[in-house]
Amino acid sequence: MIKVAINGYGTIGKRVADAVAAQPDMEVIGVSKTKPSAEGFVANQRGYPLYITEINRKPLFEEAGIKVAGDVTEMIKQADIVVDATPGGIGEKNKKLYELHGVKAIWQGGEDHEVAGFSFCSSCNFEEAKGRQFTRVVSCNTTGLCRIIQAVDEGFGVQKVRATMVRRGSDPGEVKKGPVDAIVLNPVEIPSHHGPDVQSVLPQIEITTMAMIVPTTFMHMHALQMELKTEATREEILEIIEAHPRIGLVRSATGIKSTAELKEFAQDMGRPRADLYENCIFADSIGFVGKELFMFQAIHQEADVVVENVDAIRAMMNGAGDAATSISMTNKALGFRAI
């Protein structure tokens, strides 16, 4: 069993912990928090040993009724690999701790590519992640872009990509970021960071991205354009999407035209936390102008990187022979099949 520690039990960390716990070849040996919170109670209820960054805060947790197993250093010493799900900028500071104890580590997209020197997406570069000490799983938006671009590039070649990210203003539970009543260019400059981030995984792709933040919490939406090297039909693109284990189709028969309806659909399907691990591509939006392919895809910012973290663990620990095997194991353990 691969012993996994999750440093940072928040939006991503709690989901990664549950996903790891569901895997037949992994176990959660601990999760961490900096201060008492609702997630601390959840960790206790789930049976995850809870470690804290400063042991002198233990009385605060105990007064709140939250059991503490020890400090973060103790957790790291027990782990084969750490998933760092701390806020952006904090993970980089933790690197020295991981190096000191000789443990493998995975960072999230909130950190720069340089923190690990390698950026990961399961279906794109699983082989290159094998045996590595450090890896960075790219952000939710970059993960969604990489999946579909790589799949289309494999089939028909992608000459260039233009994408506009319409990003949610905050996660549903992040009330500190609200109220929000604006459309904010994020950034004003072009390109946004997403294009260079895609190239950290798919260096051969010419891509330019733009991004803005809008007052919603559910998901991101991408307006995606790809110029192909060879001609393709809409039906062939649909076949590529349907064959991909982490890309789903929002079909016209569902009547779904919004992110709110997508989240409701996920709830009705009984998905844990209404999570959508897959790209959600609107089937009716797929179309061509010459060799230019157009589509809309929705990305659930809280969920799509979760399965990628599990595969990154398996790659770094040499726990699967190839990407397809790991992806299948991860999806099966979670009872997940793309819509």
C-alpha positions in Angstrom: 0.0 0.0 0.0 1.3 3.5 -0.9 1.3 5.6 2.2 -0.1 9.1 1.3 -0.1 12.2 3.4 -2.3 15.2 2.4 -0.8 18.4 3.6 -3.7 20.9 3.5 -7.2 19.5 4.1 -9.2 22.1 2.3 -11.1 22.3 -1.0 -8.7 20.1 -2.9 -7.1 18.2 0.0 -10.3 16.8 1.4 -11.3 15.5 -2.1 -7.9 14.0 -2.7 -8.0 12.3 0.7 -11.3 10.6 -0.1 -10.1 9.7 -3.6 -6.9 8.1 -2.2 -8.8 6.3 0.5 -11.0 4.7 -2.2 -8.0 3.3 -4.1 -7.1 -0.4 -3.6 -3.4 0.3 -3.6 -3.2 3.4 -1.4 -4.0 4.5 2.2 -4.3 8.0 3.8 -1.8 8.1 6.7 -2.7 11.7 7.7 -4.1 15.0 6.7 -3.2 18.5 8.1 -4.9 21.7 9.2 -3.5 25.0 10.5 -6.5 25.9 12.7 -9.8 24.4 14.0 -12.5 24.3 11.3 -15.4 22.3 10.1 -13.0 20.3 7.9 -11.2 19.2 11.1 -14.4 17.6 12.4 -14.9 15.9 9.0 -11.3 14.5 9.1 -12.0 13.0 12.5 -15.3 11.5 11.2 -13.6 10.0 8.2 -11.0 8.4 10.4 -8.1 10.4 8.9 -5.4 11.1 11.5 -5.2 14.9 11.8 -1.9 16.6 12.1 -1.3 20.3 12.7 1.4 22.7 11.6 2.1 24.1 15.1 1.9 21.6 17.9 1.4 24.5 20.4 -2.0 25.0 18.9 -3.1 21.5 19.9 -5.1 22.8 22.9 -7.2 25.0 20.5 -8.2 21.9 18.5 -8.9 19.8 21.6 -11.0 22.6 23.2 -13.0 22.6 19.9 -13.5 18.8 20.2 -11.1 17.9 17.3 -8.6 15.1 17.9 -5.0 15.8 16.9 -2.5 13.0 16.1 0.6 15.1 16.1 2.5 17.7 14.1 3.0 17.8 10.3 6.6 16.6 10.6 5.5 13.4 12.2 3.0 12.9 9.4 5.6 13.4 6.7 8.0 10.9 8.3 5.4 8.2 7.9 4.6 8.9 4.3 5.9 7.5 1.0 4.5 10.6 -0.8 2.9 13.9 0.2 0.1 15.7 -1.7 0.6 19.3 -0.9 -2.8 21.0 -1.2 -1.9 24.1 0.8 -2.7 27.6 -0.6 -0.6 28.9 -3.4 2.8 30.1 -2.3 2.8 28.0 0.9 3.5 24.8 -1.0 6.8 26.2 -2.3 7.9 27.0 1.3 7.2 23.3 2.3 9.6 22.0 -0.3 12.6 22.1 2.1 10.7 20.0 4.6 10.0 17.3 2.0 13.6 17.4 0.8 14.9 17.1 4.4 12.9 13.9 5.0 13.5 12.5 1.5 9.8 12.1 0.7 8.2 12.4 -2.7 5.8 15.4 -3.1 3.0 16.6 -5.4 2.1 20.3 -5.7 -1.0 21.9 -7.2 -1.5 24.4 -10.0 -1.4 27.3 -7.6 2.4 26.9 -7.5 4.7 27.7 -10.4 6.0 25.0 -12.7 9.5 25.6 -11.3 8.6 24.3 -7.8 8.8 20.7 -9.1 10.4 21.2 -12.5 7.7 18.9 -14.0 4.0 19.5 -14.6 1.6 16.6 -14.9 -1.6 15.6 -16.7 -2.6 12.0 -16.6 -3.4 11.4 -20.2 -0.5 13.5 -21.5 2.7 12.6 -19.7 2.2 9.8 -17.3 5.3 8.0 -18.5 7.5 11.0 -17.8 6.3 11.2 -14.2 7.4 7.6 -13.3 9.7 7.5 -10.4 10.0 11.3 -10.0 10.5 12.8 -6.5 8.6 16.0 -7.3 5.6 16.7 -9.6 3.2 19.5 -10.0 -0.4 18.7 -11.1 -1.5 21.6 -13.3 -4.5 23.8 -12.4 -8.1 22.9 -13.1 -8.4 25.0 -16.2 -5.0 23.8 -17.6 -6.0 20.2 -16.9 -9.2 20.6 -18.9 -7.4 22.3 -21.7 -4.6 19.6 -21.8 -7.1 16.7 -21.9 -9.0 17.9 -25.0 -6.1 19.5 -26.8 -3.9 16.3 -26.5 -6.8 14.1 -27.6 -7.5 16.2 -30.7 -3.8 16.6 -31.4 -3.3 12.9 -31.4 -6.1 12.4 -33.9 -5.6 15.3 -36.3 -2.8 17.5 -35.2 -3.3 20.9 -33.6 -1.8 23.8 -35.4 -2.7 26.4 -32.8 -5.2 27.1 -30.0 -7.1 30.1 -28.9 -9.1 29.9 -25.7 -11.0 32.3 -23.4 -11.6 31.2 -19.8 -14.7 32.6 -18.1 -13.7 31.8 -14.5 -15.9 31.5 -11.4 -15.4 34.3 -8.9 -14.9 32.0 -5.9 -15.6 28.5 -4.7 -19.0 28.0 -3.1 -17.7 28.1 0.4 -15.4 31.0 0.0 -17.6 33.7 1.4 -14.5 35.9 2.3 -14.3 36.6 -1.5 -17.8 38.0 -1.8 -20.0 39.7 -2.4 -19.0 39.9 -6.1 -20.7 42.2 -8.6 -18.3 42.7 -11.5 -16.6 41.0 -14.5 -12.9 41.3 -13.8 -10.2 40.8 -16.4 -7.8 38.3 -14.9 -5.3 39.3 -16.1 -5.9 42.3 -18.4 -2.8 41.3 -20.3 -2.7 38.6 -23.0 -1.9 35.8 -22.7 -3.2 34.6 -19.4 -1.0 32.1 -17.5 -3.1 29.2 -18.8 -1.4 29.1 -22.2 2.2 28.8 -20.9 0.9 26.4 -18.3 -0.5 24.1 -21.1 2.9 24.3 -22.8 4.6 23.0 -19.6 2.7 19.8 -20.4 2.3 20.0 -24.2 5.3 22.0 -25.4 4.5 21.4 -29.0 1.2 23.3 -28.9 0.9 26.9 -30.0 -1.7 28.4 -27.7 -2.9 31.9 -26.6 -5.3 32.3 -23.8 -7.5 35.0 -22.3 -9.3 35.0 -18.9 -11.9 36.8 -16.9 -13.7 36.3 -13.6 -17.4 36.4 -13.3 -19.8 36.5 -10.3 -20.6 32.8 -10.0 -19.2 29.9 -7.9 -20.2 26.7 -9.8 -17.7 26.2 -12.6 -15.4 27.7 -15.2 -16.4 27.9 -18.9 -14.0 27.7 -21.8 -14.6 29.1 -25.3 -12.2 27.0 -27.2 -10.9 27.2 -30.8 -8.4 24.8 -32.3 -6.9 25.1 -35.8 -6.3 21.5 -37.0 -3.4 20.3 -39.2 -5.7 17.9 -41.1 -9.4 18.0 -41.8 -11.8 16.4 -39.4 -15.6 16.0 -39.2 -17.8 16.8 -36.2 -18.6 13.1 -35.9 -14.9 12.2 -35.6 -14.4 14.8 -32.8 -17.4 13.3 -31.0 -15.9 9.9 -31.3 -12.6 11.2 -29.7 -14.5 12.7 -26.9 -16.7 9.7 -26.2 -13.6 7.4 -26.1 -11.8 9.6 -23.5 -12.3 8.4 -19.9 -12.2 11.9 -18.5 -14.1 13.9 -21.1 -17.9 14.0 -21.1 -20.5 15.2 -23.4 -23.4 17.4 -22.4 -26.0 16.2 -24.9 -28.9 18.4 -26.2 -31.4 15.8 -24.9 -30.5 16.7 -21.3 -31.6 20.3 -21.9 -28.6 21.5 -19.9 -27.3 24.9 -21.1 -25.6 26.2 -17.9 -23.2 25.4 -15.2 -25.9 25.5 -12.6 -27.8 22.8 -14.4 -24.7 20.7 -14.7 -24.1 20.8 -11.0 -27.7 19.9 -10.4 -27.2 16.9 -12.8 -24.1 15.8 -10.8 -26.2 16.0 -7.6 -28.9 13.9 -9.1 -26.4 11.3 -10.3 -25.3 11.0 -6.7 -21.8 12.2 -7.2 -19.9 12.9 -3.9 -20.1 16.7 -3.3 -21.7 16.9 -6.8 -18.2 16.7 -8.2 -17.5 16.6 -11.9 -14.1 15.1 -12.5 -14.5 15.2 -16.3 -14.4 18.0 -18.9 -18.0 18.8 -19.7 -18.2 19.6 -23.4 -21.5 20.9 -24.8 -22.2 18.6 -27.8 -24.2 21.2 -29.7 -21.3 23.7 -29.5 -18.9 21.5 -31.5 -18.5 22.8 -35.0 -16.1 23.7 -37.8 -15.2 26.7 -39.9 -12.8 25.1 -42.4 -10.1 23.4 -40.3 -11.0 25.5 -37.2 -12.7 23.6 -34.5 -15.0 25.4 -32.0 -16.5 24.2 -28.7 -17.6 25.2 -25.2 -16.5 23.2 -22.2 -17.3 23.5 -18.5 -14.7 22.7 -15.9 -15.5 22.0 -12.2 -12.7 23.8 -10.4 -13.0 21.8 -7.2 -12.8 18.4 -8.8 -11.1 17.7 -12.1 -7.5 17.8 -10.6 -8.5 15.3 -7.9 -8.2 12.2 -10.1 -5.0 13.6 -11.7 -3.4 13.7 -8.2 -4.2 10.0 -7.7 -2.6 9.1 -11.0 0.4 11.3 -10.2 0.9 9.3 -7.0 0.7 6.0 -8.9 3.2 7.2 -11.6 5.7 8.5 -9.1 5.5 5.3 -7.0 5.7 3.1 -10.2 2.3 1.7 -9.2 1.0 1.2 -12.8 2.5 0.3 -16.1 0.8 3.1 -18.1 -1.6 5.9 -18.0 -4.6 3.9 -19.2 -4.2 1.4 -16.4 -3.9 4.0 -13.7 -6.8 6.1 -15.1 -9.0 3.0 -15.2 -8.0 2.0 -11.6 -8.7 5.5 -10.3 -12.0 5.9 -12.1 -13.2 2.4 -11.1 -12.4 2.9 -7.4 -14.4 6.2 -7.4 -17.3 4.6 -9.3 -16.7 7.3 -11.9 -17.7 7.2 -15.6 -17.7 10.4 -17.7 -21.1 11.8 -18.6 
